[in-house]
Amino acid sequence: MGNNNETIIPLIQSNSPFGAIERKISFRYLRSKKNQGGVGLISLISFICIMLAIAAMIIIMSIMNGFRDEMINLTIGSEGHMFVASSNPDPNKQYIELLEKDLSSLSGIEGAFQFTQNFTGIQANSQFGLAKVIGIAPKNLKDFALVVSNIIEGSIQEFSSSLKQENMITIGSGLANSFGLKVGDSIVIYSPNSRQTISGPMPIKKSYTVGAIFKSGLYQADLSNIYMDINQTSLLFNKGLHSGEIQIRLSNPDELDKIRNEILNIIDEPVFIQSWKDRNASTATALRTEQIAMRFIFMVVVIIAVFPVLASMIMLVKNKSKDIAVLRTLGVSRAAILRIFFITGVSIGSVGTFSGVLLGILFCSNVEHIQSVLEFITGVELFPEDVYQLSGGIPSKVIWVEVFGVAFWGFLISALATFFPALTASRIDPVDALRYD
């Protein structure tokens, strides 16, 4: 026994904070069996709890982010993320074209183009109804993936290359079905303006030819949208005047404030700026509230998952009180005792957190395969496309800032849960611990 003490004491005296000796003792306690006064099983349960809590938090947050993006796309649909309009009632055409070019060149903007939007009456096959007529330049419509990628009849080329270009329009499939229209049929579009005749004011109307039909999967857009050359909409609805309104589509719909400031820096005339959040305030508020509430709930879940770590550390300190007394009599400082038990608990938390992050990312990266397996086992389609409009399955979007935040939160909570039992261990009086031994 004396020889062992003579060997151990120099090692302890040469110990450095978080050095090899402290780590070796910590991991020895972590692996100790039940008959050795250890908490190996509880440590394993603690590790699993933390791993599952962190993984669940990342998975649910990523799926929520995916659903949020899908909901934004479904909500704004054929509309843009931001809208810039000149305060001049009759803006200069060259100025608007230059502004459109400058906006398109900004980082974070996928596209910026002039457009008009008018709700009006339409007539076809002896039926009358309402529609939203959107004026857009042919070159910009070709870059509009929502329409171009979903043409089911006709060709978008007719919108710009036909000899009857001014009479060619593109309509949604729902609208076409409602009026029994197909490519080549005529449709009459009414203007809110009127012209004076001998018999009194008469509404202005014009006949157009259906050049293409699209099916975007967005119910409202398919049911009511009509795309027409912007010059024709200006003539029909605004007596040839340009509206001066530009629609902007962003790479990231959440960068509204950043883009808004950049827009204000390049514009030297007063303009009106609106965002999709301004036009859909209730939806934007609901999404934000849901985000905050769910993140708060999962933070609480992680706190609950750390309680087994706290319990295992309390048991470990209680079972190792005699060992602590021996180490103290051999010259180990209170700070070293604290670090030994702190390393033990933090090891469980950090490994559990890392494993949870890895598991969560792997799940999110393969969510469509997991969905397929679950559908195969249950024989039920989890998210029918015709109901949820999710052609790609369960949406998932991993935001790395959130992942790092979850990892930091998991580590912080496990460290805090470990610190107080470790502090208790460092305050054990070796005399009291060995008095009845």
MIGU-79097 format. One record per residue (C-alpha): residue in one letter; y, x, z. Coordinates in pm, whole numbers, padded with zeros to 5 digits, always signed. Each point is the difference from the previous one (the first is absolute). Layout:
N
aYXZ ...
***
This chain:
437
m+00000+00000+00000 g+00230+00285+00082 n-00065+00164-00334 n+00087-00325-00179 n+00325-00027+00191 e+00083+00361-00079 t-00054-00082-00369 i+00187-00331-00001 i+00307+00102+00200 p+00127+00265-00250 l-00047-00253-00282 i+00200-00262+00188 q+00275+00248+00083 s+00029+00090-00369 n+00014-00366-00105 s+00287-00113-00225 p+00131-00358-00030 f-00232-00204-00227 g-00201+00319-00047 a-00371+00047-00065 i-00106-00040+00364 e+00183-00331+00049 r-00135-00134-00329 k-00356+00108+00086 i+00008-00175+00338 s+00156-00313-00155 f-00264-00030-00273 r-00273+00069+00256 y+00121-00296+00206 l+00020-00210-00317 r-00364+00067-00086 s-00138-00028+00353 k-00280-00250+00053 k-00022-00281+00252 n-00211+00198+00247 q+00264+00273-00011 g+00276-00239+00101 g+00132-00019-00356 v+00129-00292-00207 g-00156+00075-00335 l-00094-00361-00084 i+00338-00138+00104 s+00168+00277-00201 l-00202-00106-00305 i+00097-00364+00053 s+00365+00106+00043 f-00016+00197-00325 i-00145-00300-00189 c+00262-00237+00145 i+00291+00221-00103 m-00150+00068-00345 l-00053-00371-00073 a+00345-00097+00133 i+00179+00262-00214 a-00211-00085-00306 a+00063-00373+00045 m+00374+00060+00036 i+00016+00203-00323 i-00223-00242-00192 i+00189-00314+00103 m+00341+00161-00054 s-00103+00125-00346 i-00141-00339-00101 m+00314-00168+00133 n+00212+00239-00206 g-00211-00083-00305 f+00031-00373+00057 r+00373+00043+00059 d+00044+00173-00336 e-00206-00270-00169 m+00205-00271+00170 i+00324+00166-00106 n-00127+00013-00358 l-00105-00365+00019 t+00328-00101+00160 i+00241+00178-00232 g-00243-00027-00293 s+00198+00020-00318 e+00322+00067+00190 g+00130+00345+00088 h+00035+00183+00328 m+00378+00033-00025 f+00278-00164-00201 v+00334+00148-00093 a+00270-00226-00146 s+00353+00082-00110 s+00278-00177+00186 n+00183-00039-00331 p-00060-00351-00143 d+00007+00146-00353 p-00134+00357+00036 n+00038+00255-00276 k-00325+00030-00197 q+00027+00379-00030 y+00057+00035+00375 i-00307-00208+00081 e-00215+00203-00241 l+00126+00325+00153 l-00068-00134+00352 e-00349-00102-00108 k-00063+00353-00127 d+00134+00162+00318 l-00212-00223+00224 s-00314+00072-00201 s+00051+00374+00056 l+00002-00027+00383 s-00302+00131+00186 g-00218-00279+00140 i+00096-00252-00268 e-00277-00088-00246 g+00226-00205-00224 a+00342-00163-00021 f+00092-00248-00269 q+00246-00279-00076 f-00130-00350+00036 t+00110-00360+00032 q-00172-00283+00183 n+00057-00370-00060 f-00183-00310+00120 t+00011-00263-00267 g-00176-00287-00169 i-00255+00045-00280 q-00175-00238-00236 a-00323+00033-00201 n-00267-00239-00130 s+00204-00299+00121 q+00002+00134+00356 f+00300+00103+00205 g+00003+00246+00290 l+00178+00288+00172 a-00035+00376-00054 k+00160+00329+00093 v+00134+00176-00308 i+00032+00376+00048 g+00206+00198-00247 i-00117+00357-00056 a+00037+00260-00276 p-00313+00048-00216 k-00028+00370+00094 n+00007-00089+00371 l-00257-00276-00036 k-00238+00254-00158 d+00027+00207+00320 f-00055-00302+00224 a-00366+00046+00100 l-00024-00341+00170 v+00037-00167-00341 v-00119+00261-00249 s-00327+00072+00181 n-00088-00368+00029 i+00048-00141-00350 i-00286-00246-00068 e+00120-00138-00331 g+00231+00128-00271 s+00179+00333+00008 i+00301+00137+00180 q+00096+00171-00326 e+00110-00339-00130 f+00274+00005+00258 s+00175+00289-00170 s-00138+00064-00348 s-00015-00346-00154 l+00249-00115-00258 k+00048-00297+00232 q+00062+00226+00294 e+00280-00216+00134 n-00235-00300+00012 m-00305+00172+00149 i-00071-00046+00371 t-00277+00093+00245 i-00119-00263+00250 g-00235-00021+00298 s-00350-00140-00035 g+00060-00277+00255 l+00304-00120-00191 a-00193+00016-00329 n-00287-00205+00146 s+00239-00257+00149 f+00162-00069-00337 g-00310+00063-00216 l+00164+00295-00174 k-00159+00285-00193 v+00138+00293-00199 g+00203-00125-00296 d+00101-00330+00160 s+00364-00099+00050 i+00177-00074+00324 v+00353-00135+00051 i+00213+00163+00269 y+00311-00177+00131 s+00322+00165+00107 p+00213-00126+00290 n+00295+00032-00237 s+00098-00279-00235 r+00201-00038-00318 q+00252-00269-00078 t-00089-00239-00283 i+00149-00320-00136 s-00234-00204+00216 g+00076+00211+00308 p-00141+00316+00165 m-00350+00093-00114 p-00232+00249+00173 i-00061+00325-00182 k-00366+00065-00080 k-00195+00232-00224 s-00356+00021-00127 y-00202+00316+00059 t-00345+00119-00110 v-00267+00114+00246 g-00085+00358-00096 a-00221+00097+00297 i-00157-00151+00312 f-00061+00204+00315 k-00205-00059+00314 s+00125+00223+00282 g-00198-00162+00282 l+00328-00094+00173 y-00008-00380+00021 q+00374-00063-00013 a+00066+00252-00278 d-00281-00136-00219 l+00112-00357+00058 s+00372+00033-00071 n+00104+00332-00160 i+00128+00031-00355 y+00114+00340-00130 m+00264+00001-00271 d+00216+00264-00165 i+00300+00056+00227 n+00246-00040-00286 q-00141-00346-00070 t+00020-00106+00363 s+00362+00115+00012 l+00080-00216-00303 l-00194-00302+00124 f+00102+00000+00365 n+00316+00209+00034 k+00187-00044-00330 g-00075+00357-00102 l+00135+00163+00317 h-00205+00264+00182 s-00096-00075+00358 g+00021+00365+00104 e-00305-00032+00228 i-00259+00277+00010 q-00349-00033+00143 i-00146+00307+00171 r-00367+00071+00070 l-00075+00270+00259 s-00295+00235+00042 n+00003-00089+00373 p+00140-00346+00089 d+00071+00122+00356 e+00260+00256-00112 l+00266-00266-00046 d+00264+00152+00229 k-00043+00348-00146 i+00032-00125-00359 r+00289-00228+00093 n+00201+00300+00127 e-00081+00201-00312 i+00113-00289-00220 l+00331-00031+00185 n+00058+00374-00049 i-00020-00020-00380 i+00193-00324-00052 d+00377+00018-00022 e+00062-00377-00027 p-00064-00284+00248 v-00350-00147-00040 f-00226-00244+00178 i-00334+00142+00118 q-00291-00216+00112 s-00357+00090+00090 w-00326-00191-00003 k+00035-00023+00379 d+00337-00174-00039 r-00151-00253-00241 n-00317-00045+00206 a+00137+00041+00351 s-00263-00216+00175 t-00292+00182-00164 a+00149+00345+00073 t+00060-00094+00366 a-00354-00135+00038 l-00150+00318-00146 r+00208+00223+00226 t-00083-00205+00311 e-00370+00015-00084 q+00019+00377-00043 i+00164+00055+00338 a-00228-00244+00184 m-00324+00143-00140 r+00099+00359+00069 f+00087-00090+00358 i-00337-00174+00044 f-00193+00300-00129 m+00197+00240+00217 v-00119-00207+00296 v-00357+00014-00137 v+00016+00381-00006 i+00127+00002+00360 i-00293-00219+00105 a-00244+00225-00189 v+00120+00299+00204 f-00099-00155+00334 p-00359+00134-00026 v+00149+00349-00028 l+00199-00063+00316 a-00311-00130+00178 s-00214+00294-00111 m+00263+00250+00116 i+00031-00166+00340 m-00380+00015+00039 l-00008+00360-00118 v+00265+00107+00252 k-00186-00182+00279 n-00339+00152-00091 k+00141+00351-00045 s+00208+00014+00316 k-00230+00266+00153 d+00014+00204-00320 i+00379-00022+00013 a-00006+00122+00362 v-00221+00298-00095 l+00226+00091-00293 r+00305-00022+00225 t-00159+00232+00261 l-00078+00245-00281 g+00370+00018-00085 v+00044-00262-00272 s+00351-00143+00017 r+00091-00368+00022 a+00151+00022-00351 a-00325+00139-00140 i-00200-00285+00160 l+00241-00249-00158 r-00039+00165-00340 i-00382+00005+00023 f-00024-00375+00056 f+00285-00069-00241 i-00189+00185-00276 t-00311-00206+00079 g+00175-00335-00040 v+00220+00098-00293 s-00309+00128-00185 i-00148-00350+00013 g+00328-00159-00112 s+00082+00246-00278 v-00351+00003-00151 g-00016-00380+00024 t+00342-00032-00162 f-00085+00241-00282 s-00331-00177-00065 g+00176-00338+00003 v+00260+00118-00252 l-00273+00136-00226 l-00206-00319+00029 g+00303-00220-00067 i+00106+00193-00311 l-00355+00002-00136 f-00023-00376+00052 c+00334-00065-00173 s-00094+00230-00290 n-00322-00195-00060 v+00107-00350+00104 e-00095-00154-00336 h-00355+00140+00025 i-00028-00123+00359 q+00121-00341-00113 s-00266-00005-00274 v-00273+00086+00251 l+00114-00273+00241 e+00014-00254-00283 f-00350+00103-00108 i-00136-00037+00354 t+00172-00331+00076 g-00012-00143-00352 v+00360-00118+00039 e+00308+00115-00194 l+00238+00115+00273 f+00328-00034-00189 p-00035-00224-00309 e+00237+00115-00273 d+00106-00353-00096 v+00106-00069+00362 y+00144+00334+00118 q+00095+00145-00341 l-00154+00334+00105 s-00172+00125-00313 g-00066+00343+00155 g-00164-00127+00319 i+00135+00065+00349 p+00325+00196-00041 s+00044+00315+00205 k+00296+00236+00019 v-00016+00306+00225 i+00344+00113+00117 w-00040+00353+00129 v+00299-00018+00234 e-00172-00290+00176 v-00331+00192+00011 f+00169+00298+00167 g+00176-00241+00238 v-00333-00160+00096 a-00160+00342+00053 f+00291+00115+00217 w-00010-00323+00201 g-00375+00034+00059 f+00036+00361+00111 l+00299-00076+00222 i-00166-00290+00181 s-00324+00193+00056 a+00199+00299+00130 l+00193-00220+00242 a-00322-00167+00119 t-00145+00347+00063 f+00299+00158+00168 f+00004-00202+00322 p-00370+00053+00092 a+00045+00369-00087 l+00305+00011+00227 t-00207-00158+00278 a-00269+00266-00051 s+00258+00279+00033 r+00113-00141+00339 i-00346-00006+00159 d-00003+00206+00321 p-00302+00235-00010 v-00029-00009+00379 d-00038-00379+00006 a-00239+00005-00296 l-00235+00256+00164 r+00037-00109+00362 y-00315-00211+00007 d-00198+00200-00256 
***
